[in-house]
């Protein structure tokens, strides 16, 4: 036995030991080196192939790529993600929209006051209007109304004309001051005439109906016209041959020229009922055998195209600056839209174009010729303003280019030329904006302009001076205010293309708050309504049931009461969509689109500008990235060299 042990020991000793210098230099924590370089994934459960299994599972693991291996929760997440992605426009869709906008949404600005005289024929062609002779007799007014109106206007004009103003200075500040002076004069005269007629005629429709008065009202509309083909030929016999060759007119995809008409009414009176039309749409006077010819291009009048992306339009909430933009009326918590949707009488200041008047006065023409040119310029501005006003009213009732109007829209514009007035009556019979052969079958729009009448004259023979008002001008004013409206026409006929059963704003205003079937809530006045505190006793007979109010209405009523107490409130204007978004595409911001292109498109230096490498290298980089993101153990790394 001893021999056997010695043989084993000698056999072990005879075996050579191969060691290195690192075998006896390793520290005591050598076992942790493997943990330090390959830490265990303690933050997640190990996979089946990584975890040691003592017992074989009953069901084999589902292959990740097999059918039905996706969990229901993942399916829901992927579906919601797809719905969200489908709601976001892609870069291709944005580019397609941008190309469409650049091609179709360029407008030639036709803003008032006009920059060129002698545009009456051009305005008639743009608005598709027939200008007829004035056929109305002088208004048969009562002597009491005439005397009272003459007295009130003379006193008001005598007071306003005493204010000093510089009429010869051509500085911008002086021009602005004269414009404000004319605005004040027109507003005070029209307000005086309105108050006098309402108090003198209590049985008239004007005194018995709801109405709204606005100052500095913006009127705006958009239209397009199809010009004759010979207009765009290089050689033509049109009147533009007198000018130099320019090519600034931009045509859209349909070969039409688009215009934007924008005017400012110095004073306007709106009512909830439309005016009675002057002629039915089927009357022979609304049709013409031959359409009028237009031999002028837009650039002949300095109408430069504007980019719609730079077009800014801020909705103004104040009643003094109301806007008659197509498809847009201001709303507030107290009413669903403005009930006064139709215009009864508007005033246009034709003296706002002082530059044209100054240029015209320098010409070597007779005074009669200058007066004739200036009168035609005022009529052309009145035609454009009346067309924009009536077409905006038609848009507000749901009529568009594709939904032709079913009844005519009438409007009255008073052309105010300092001490002279003219009454323009306009009837919109068609919204057909194209000028084609088949459009000649549609009725033309009609316009009548009264002769130019002097409104007042200063008489120095009196001791203190007095203003003498022309009786014919008073008759013209009274006929404009007392023109009958069509109050018997129901809203279903006024808005045939809108949703049936929905109340119009004028119906919401007419319905009583105590009706059980009403759904248009009208918040009571803050001054006469009780507090919302439950501890206060409320008289239910004299007040509206506040329990039926919605949360928004109660909040609006509370804010109105706080403002009545003159407490400081933070003014905030809610965001509102652009009026063009009702009928046109939603505009894409160019800066955001270019930023997105630079960040995504490879050819523009985006994140995908590099070509993809081999799959193994990508997988290795991804594994190293995930490995660097994993949490480390508390064991610190050893020093680089052991001393």
Order of alpha helices (4+ residues) and beta strands (2+ residues): alpha-alpha-alpha-alpha-beta-alpha-beta-alpha-alpha-alpha-beta-beta-beta-beta-beta-alpha-alpha-beta-beta-beta-beta-beta-beta-alpha-alpha-alpha-alpha-alpha-alpha
